[in-house]
């Protein structure tokens, strides 16, 4: 230490230090909580501090340890100016959590805790007369072998990481602090975090950059803890090679296997707009954010997600723009909500071993809002050129894997509960989509391809079960078929009501040959369908009408081993086809929705067999009794015929009014169906025998002067065979002549030998049988 020199003559005396060294000293500090800080100063060197040259800085050099943490400070200071300034360089090595805990006590109750921190930084600080402090610091830090855990909450490890920072700060006289600057964490290799719920996240490399920071606090001291009043800035996170394992959904006695997610790269840019503490006694803090996220190379695997089958999914790239995000932090669960737009490219998902798949080249979500409720809503979801592939195996697996639950509308049933409320105002198709369905459970196998040209869905809301969801669909089935549907439904109500109008034009029926073989033992060789469907469901009751026209329809026998149709197919088709070779269908469908089990193959099989039966019966009812039709058409096998007698009075060959009405209706049936022909066979029964006997007995008794009873005993054979045969032949001739007079061509009428059935008491007449011409 020394006084002033001659050059300062005339000034007041001052004090100064030319060179001051302080070596091998120890300082022990203890806190009120029992913390212990042992500072070992190996060397402290102060030089050139003089009060008479306040603007000329003094220098300092300090070496030592604090609880085993090595430190070194070098720099210069101006302690004698109005604005005191300090410029320093600091190096710290061997920072370990347990060495800090020796003085501070438990840090977040971390256990275990390990890792080493080393840091180097430059600092510049100024102290103003009013107590305000302004400063800046920049430097770098490196961590090695970090592992921190909190019992039953999380476990974080990071083998290596580097941190760079460039910050400025201000502390005013009220202990309020503001920080601005940039922090960059890089080369955080193989970082890993694990939560108590089983979730596990691993990142190969991670970089975090905090820039344009603006941090402000108030308070300070033991009586008034510091509180954040503002935390603004931009946080940029870049992660490469991330893998996550998330717990599966609990079910039954044990949980499902965990799902796995991997991300090739993730970039997150978030701007914190505000951090504020709620007023009053609450400790809740609210953070408001905005920003964006970009991800590439996303892949996920979810075991047993659909019908106990694994689901794998991938995304080439995703972009999310965040706005108005609000996060509330408090003692309870984190509450958050926010708005965003999203773009996804190259999305793909697959169920099981090629059971089903969906490919989405581009998806956009606009005007979306989400929250911790959980909930998701959006103004528009656009699907660009989607491609969907479905198989019968998937529907079979869904049937087998579905648990027994109350049917919709049944006692105990309620609105469908989903994990999150989803509300989409508009779902639309951009470009064209494709849908493929394959069924290898039938032969020949089914392979259907459809081009989706329009998909427009309005007002989806899982939280409003009564909401009408509008649907409009249009496209092509194959190259030649046009299909469309328009209507509404309440898909999330206990009673799934709907109103639907659909149409199809030019459907190639041979594509459904596998289901035809399954239903009737024959395959479709050719044919096209034009159909219209009007369906309404109200209070769970379905009322629908399927109307259609089939053209150029032809069936051939299926491969050997297929079951037969159980009815004469050729005859049924001849009944159905009109003069132009068309088959008109109108099939009503009624019933309770809860009893319906949708399956494409069942639906087609029912349509092929049921429609043929119902329409054929409707046509035949013009002439024949339904019971007779059922027994003849569907009980006679492939060679069965459809027939019934034209009634005559016993012993007579004269057409009565009822017989003339039947032949007239038969003419109408033949006129509209050119492939039909008839065979007319006269018959005689026991009733005819009784009538002829009575007549002949009376005639012979008068001639011979004897009684009818006595003549019958003497000459029984004379009143039977010949007369009955002539009567039966005449009845057949009368019916054929009646048909010819009404315009039926002779080529479509044939006859057979008269038939006698003397053991039957049925109504006598002529039997008319339908045949294929």
Helices and strands as residue ranges (DSSP letters): G 6-8, E 16-30, E 36-50, G 51-53, E 58-66, E 69-78, E 84-95, H 97-104, E 113-127, E 133-150, E 154-171, E 177-189, E 191-195, E 200-218, E 227-246, E 250-251, E 254-255, E 259-277, E 285-306, E 309-329, E 335-351, E 356-371, E 375-378, E 380-391, H 392-401, E 421-430, E 433-439, E 446-461, E 469-477, E 481-489, E 498-508, G 509-512, H 513-520, E 522-538, E 541-557, H 569-576, E 582-592, G 593-595, H 600-620, H 626-635, E 642-647, H 657-671, E 676-685, H 686-704, H 708-714, G 716-719, H 721-741, G 746-748, E 749-751, E 755-757, E 765-772
